[in-house]
């Protein structure tokens, strides 16, 4: 029969500590509290320039990722935030160009 594993969660460290047969097993969860909002803001593309906030939060999360984890999510939010911000700038430039052509 398999041994039962007792799991304790410490919210301050965001580590899972498992005790099995007298040995402690510690595994990082990769929970970076800034990485999740960063990717969320980066994905909100239908509100102009909100991905810029996601990109900035992704940069902050990336600087903290060495301690807390979440490096991949941080990089993804930076890339998505940058791409969508460039897209929004392009759209605004196109709208201004069209409006200038209409009213001139």
Biotite code that builds the C-alpha atoms (Angstrom):
import biotite.structure as struc

atoms = struc.array([
    struc.Atom([0.000, 0.000, 0.000], chain_id="A", res_id=1, res_name="UNK", atom_name="CA", element="C"),
    struc.Atom([1.209, 3.493, -0.781], chain_id="A", res_id=2, res_name="UNK", atom_name="CA", element="C"),
    struc.Atom([2.386, 5.704, 2.044], chain_id="A", res_id=3, res_name="UNK", atom_name="CA", element="C"),
    struc.Atom([0.233, 8.705, 2.784], chain_id="A", res_id=4, res_name="UNK", atom_name="CA", element="C"),
    struc.Atom([1.831, 12.111, 2.301], chain_id="A", res_id=5, res_name="UNK", atom_name="CA", element="C"),
    struc.Atom([1.033, 14.922, 4.692], chain_id="A", res_id=6, res_name="UNK", atom_name="CA", element="C"),
    struc.Atom([1.131, 18.289, 2.914], chain_id="A", res_id=7, res_name="UNK", atom_name="CA", element="C"),
    struc.Atom([1.393, 21.610, 4.719], chain_id="A", res_id=8, res_name="UNK", atom_name="CA", element="C"),
    struc.Atom([1.073, 24.938, 2.921], chain_id="A", res_id=9, res_name="UNK", atom_name="CA", element="C"),
    struc.Atom([2.903, 27.972, 4.213], chain_id="A", res_id=10, res_name="UNK", atom_name="CA", element="C"),
    struc.Atom([1.301, 31.028, 2.582], chain_id="A", res_id=11, res_name="UNK", atom_name="CA", element="C"),
    struc.Atom([4.135, 33.412, 3.430], chain_id="A", res_id=12, res_name="UNK", atom_name="CA", element="C"),
    struc.Atom([6.754, 31.296, 1.634], chain_id="A", res_id=13, res_name="UNK", atom_name="CA", element="C"),
    struc.Atom([4.419, 29.703, -0.916], chain_id="A", res_id=14, res_name="UNK", atom_name="CA", element="C"),
    struc.Atom([6.209, 26.381, -0.488], chain_id="A", res_id=15, res_name="UNK", atom_name="CA", element="C"),
    struc.Atom([4.700, 22.959, -0.223], chain_id="A", res_id=16, res_name="UNK", atom_name="CA", element="C"),
    struc.Atom([6.332, 20.853, 2.435], chain_id="A", res_id=17, res_name="UNK", atom_name="CA", element="C"),
    struc.Atom([5.618, 17.164, 2.233], chain_id="A", res_id=18, res_name="UNK", atom_name="CA", element="C"),
    struc.Atom([6.564, 14.721, 4.953], chain_id="A", res_id=19, res_name="UNK", atom_name="CA", element="C"),
    struc.Atom([6.987, 11.118, 3.945], chain_id="A", res_id=20, res_name="UNK", atom_name="CA", element="C"),
    struc.Atom([8.801, 8.475, 5.937], chain_id="A", res_id=21, res_name="UNK", atom_name="CA", element="C"),
    struc.Atom([10.508, 11.043, 8.147], chain_id="A", res_id=22, res_name="UNK", atom_name="CA", element="C"),
    struc.Atom([11.915, 13.088, 5.232], chain_id="A", res_id=23, res_name="UNK", atom_name="CA", element="C"),
    struc.Atom([10.884, 16.613, 4.315], chain_id="A", res_id=24, res_name="UNK", atom_name="CA", element="C"),
    struc.Atom([10.300, 17.414, 0.664], chain_id="A", res_id=25, res_name="UNK", atom_name="CA", element="C"),
    struc.Atom([10.162, 21.099, -0.287], chain_id="A", res_id=26, res_name="UNK", atom_name="CA", element="C"),
    struc.Atom([9.021, 22.196, -3.737], chain_id="A", res_id=27, res_name="UNK", atom_name="CA", element="C"),
    struc.Atom([8.616, 25.761, -4.915], chain_id="A", res_id=28, res_name="UNK", atom_name="CA", element="C"),
    struc.Atom([5.193, 26.499, -6.382], chain_id="A", res_id=29, res_name="UNK", atom_name="CA", element="C"),
    struc.Atom([6.421, 29.226, -8.695], chain_id="A", res_id=30, res_name="UNK", atom_name="CA", element="C"),
    struc.Atom([3.781, 31.551, -7.365], chain_id="A", res_id=31, res_name="UNK", atom_name="CA", element="C"),
    struc.Atom([4.743, 35.105, -8.144], chain_id="A", res_id=32, res_name="UNK", atom_name="CA", element="C"),
    struc.Atom([1.895, 37.361, -7.072], chain_id="A", res_id=33, res_name="UNK", atom_name="CA", element="C"),
    struc.Atom([2.735, 39.920, -9.751], chain_id="A", res_id=34, res_name="UNK", atom_name="CA", element="C"),
    struc.Atom([3.085, 37.482, -12.664], chain_id="A", res_id=35, res_name="UNK", atom_name="CA", element="C"),
    struc.Atom([-0.597, 36.549, -12.787], chain_id="A", res_id=36, res_name="UNK", atom_name="CA", element="C"),
    struc.Atom([-1.954, 40.104, -12.981], chain_id="A", res_id=37, res_name="UNK", atom_name="CA", element="C"),
    struc.Atom([0.773, 40.909, -15.495], chain_id="A", res_id=38, res_name="UNK", atom_name="CA", element="C"),
    struc.Atom([-0.372, 38.223, -17.932], chain_id="A", res_id=39, res_name="UNK", atom_name="CA", element="C"),
    struc.Atom([-4.009, 39.160, -17.290], chain_id="A", res_id=40, res_name="UNK", atom_name="CA", element="C"),
    struc.Atom([-3.414, 42.820, -18.124], chain_id="A", res_id=41, res_name="UNK", atom_name="CA", element="C"),
    struc.Atom([-1.365, 41.821, -21.158], chain_id="A", res_id=42, res_name="UNK", atom_name="CA", element="C"),
    struc.Atom([-4.243, 39.737, -22.491], chain_id="A", res_id=43, res_name="UNK", atom_name="CA", element="C"),
    struc.Atom([-6.830, 42.514, -22.099], chain_id="A", res_id=44, res_name="UNK", atom_name="CA", element="C"),
    struc.Atom([-6.278, 43.750, -25.630], chain_id="A", res_id=45, res_name="UNK", atom_name="CA", element="C"),
    struc.Atom([-9.703, 45.269, -26.247], chain_id="A", res_id=46, res_name="UNK", atom_name="CA", element="C"),
    struc.Atom([-9.042, 48.193, -23.856], chain_id="A", res_id=47, res_name="UNK", atom_name="CA", element="C"),
    struc.Atom([-6.352, 50.427, -25.369], chain_id="A", res_id=48, res_name="UNK", atom_name="CA", element="C"),
    struc.Atom([-2.991, 50.600, -23.612], chain_id="A", res_id=49, res_name="UNK", atom_name="CA", element="C"),
    struc.Atom([-3.918, 48.222, -20.771], chain_id="A", res_id=50, res_name="UNK", atom_name="CA", element="C"),
    struc.Atom([-1.341, 45.731, -22.171], chain_id="A", res_id=51, res_name="UNK", atom_name="CA", element="C"),
    struc.Atom([1.271, 48.409, -21.425], chain_id="A", res_id=52, res_name="UNK", atom_name="CA", element="C"),
    struc.Atom([0.439, 47.994, -17.728], chain_id="A", res_id=53, res_name="UNK", atom_name="CA", element="C"),
    struc.Atom([0.780, 44.238, -18.181], chain_id="A", res_id=54, res_name="UNK", atom_name="CA", element="C"),
    struc.Atom([4.193, 44.700, -19.777], chain_id="A", res_id=55, res_name="UNK", atom_name="CA", element="C"),
    struc.Atom([5.377, 46.902, -16.897], chain_id="A", res_id=56, res_name="UNK", atom_name="CA", element="C"),
    struc.Atom([4.074, 44.420, -14.322], chain_id="A", res_id=57, res_name="UNK", atom_name="CA", element="C"),
    struc.Atom([5.792, 41.639, -16.283], chain_id="A", res_id=58, res_name="UNK", atom_name="CA", element="C"),
    struc.Atom([9.115, 43.453, -16.021], chain_id="A", res_id=59, res_name="UNK", atom_name="CA", element="C"),
    struc.Atom([8.630, 43.881, -12.272], chain_id="A", res_id=60, res_name="UNK", atom_name="CA", element="C"),
    struc.Atom([7.660, 40.200, -11.947], chain_id="A", res_id=61, res_name="UNK", atom_name="CA", element="C"),
    struc.Atom([10.701, 39.160, -13.978], chain_id="A", res_id=62, res_name="UNK", atom_name="CA", element="C"),
    struc.Atom([13.017, 41.010, -11.620], chain_id="A", res_id=63, res_name="UNK", atom_name="CA", element="C"),
    struc.Atom([11.416, 39.180, -8.698], chain_id="A", res_id=64, res_name="UNK", atom_name="CA", element="C"),
    struc.Atom([11.232, 35.801, -10.458], chain_id="A", res_id=65, res_name="UNK", atom_name="CA", element="C"),
    struc.Atom([14.623, 34.617, -9.221], chain_id="A", res_id=66, res_name="UNK", atom_name="CA", element="C"),
    struc.Atom([13.212, 34.480, -5.696], chain_id="A", res_id=67, res_name="UNK", atom_name="CA", element="C"),
    struc.Atom([9.566, 33.590, -6.275], chain_id="A", res_id=68, res_name="UNK", atom_name="CA", element="C"),
    struc.Atom([9.333, 31.777, -9.598], chain_id="A", res_id=69, res_name="UNK", atom_name="CA", element="C"),
    struc.Atom([6.973, 32.575, -12.436], chain_id="A", res_id=70, res_name="UNK", atom_name="CA", element="C"),
    struc.Atom([9.711, 33.487, -14.916], chain_id="A", res_id=71, res_name="UNK", atom_name="CA", element="C"),
    struc.Atom([7.886, 32.043, -17.943], chain_id="A", res_id=72, res_name="UNK", atom_name="CA", element="C"),
    struc.Atom([4.650, 33.870, -17.191], chain_id="A", res_id=73, res_name="UNK", atom_name="CA", element="C"),
    struc.Atom([6.593, 37.099, -16.710], chain_id="A", res_id=74, res_name="UNK", atom_name="CA", element="C"),
    struc.Atom([8.341, 36.756, -20.061], chain_id="A", res_id=75, res_name="UNK", atom_name="CA", element="C"),
    struc.Atom([5.058, 35.920, -21.788], chain_id="A", res_id=76, res_name="UNK", atom_name="CA", element="C"),
    struc.Atom([3.372, 38.987, -20.298], chain_id="A", res_id=77, res_name="UNK", atom_name="CA", element="C"),
    struc.Atom([6.248, 41.209, -21.438], chain_id="A", res_id=78, res_name="UNK", atom_name="CA", element="C"),
    struc.Atom([6.091, 39.859, -24.999], chain_id="A", res_id=79, res_name="UNK", atom_name="CA", element="C"),
    struc.Atom([2.290, 40.048, -25.212], chain_id="A", res_id=80, res_name="UNK", atom_name="CA", element="C"),
    struc.Atom([2.172, 43.470, -23.579], chain_id="A", res_id=81, res_name="UNK", atom_name="CA", element="C"),
    struc.Atom([4.797, 44.847, -25.956], chain_id="A", res_id=82, res_name="UNK", atom_name="CA", element="C"),
    struc.Atom([3.179, 43.368, -29.059], chain_id="A", res_id=83, res_name="UNK", atom_name="CA", element="C"),
    struc.Atom([-0.303, 44.566, -28.170], chain_id="A", res_id=84, res_name="UNK", atom_name="CA", element="C"),
    struc.Atom([0.935, 48.022, -27.151], chain_id="A", res_id=85, res_name="UNK", atom_name="CA", element="C"),
    struc.Atom([2.683, 48.372, -30.516], chain_id="A", res_id=86, res_name="UNK", atom_name="CA", element="C"),
    struc.Atom([-0.549, 47.234, -32.168], chain_id="A", res_id=87, res_name="UNK", atom_name="CA", element="C"),
    struc.Atom([-2.559, 49.872, -30.264], chain_id="A", res_id=88, res_name="UNK", atom_name="CA", element="C"),
    struc.Atom([-0.089, 52.609, -31.203], chain_id="A", res_id=89, res_name="UNK", atom_name="CA", element="C"),
    struc.Atom([-0.344, 51.532, -34.844], chain_id="A", res_id=90, res_name="UNK", atom_name="CA", element="C"),
    struc.Atom([-4.165, 51.622, -34.674], chain_id="A", res_id=91, res_name="UNK", atom_name="CA", element="C"),
    struc.Atom([-4.126, 55.124, -33.139], chain_id="A", res_id=92, res_name="UNK", atom_name="CA", element="C"),
    struc.Atom([-1.735, 56.353, -35.845], chain_id="A", res_id=93, res_name="UNK", atom_name="CA", element="C"),
    struc.Atom([-3.972, 54.879, -38.550], chain_id="A", res_id=94, res_name="UNK", atom_name="CA", element="C"),
    struc.Atom([-7.074, 56.486, -37.054], chain_id="A", res_id=95, res_name="UNK", atom_name="CA", element="C"),
    struc.Atom([-5.349, 59.869, -36.872], chain_id="A", res_id=96, res_name="UNK", atom_name="CA", element="C"),
    struc.Atom([-4.171, 59.506, -40.478], chain_id="A", res_id=97, res_name="UNK", atom_name="CA", element="C"),
    struc.Atom([-7.664, 58.670, -41.711], chain_id="A", res_id=98, res_name="UNK", atom_name="CA", element="C"),
    struc.Atom([-9.204, 61.534, -39.754], chain_id="A", res_id=99, res_name="UNK", atom_name="CA", element="C"),
    struc.Atom([-6.636, 63.963, -41.146], chain_id="A", res_id=100, res_name="UNK", atom_name="CA", element="C"),
    struc.Atom([-7.457, 62.797, -44.678], chain_id="A", res_id=101, res_name="UNK", atom_name="CA", element="C"),
    struc.Atom([-11.181, 63.191, -44.076], chain_id="A", res_id=102, res_name="UNK", atom_name="CA", element="C"),
    struc.Atom([-10.996, 66.697, -42.624], chain_id="A", res_id=103, res_name="UNK", atom_name="CA", element="C"),
    struc.Atom([-8.393, 68.143, -44.974], chain_id="A", res_id=104, res_name="UNK", atom_name="CA", element="C"),
])
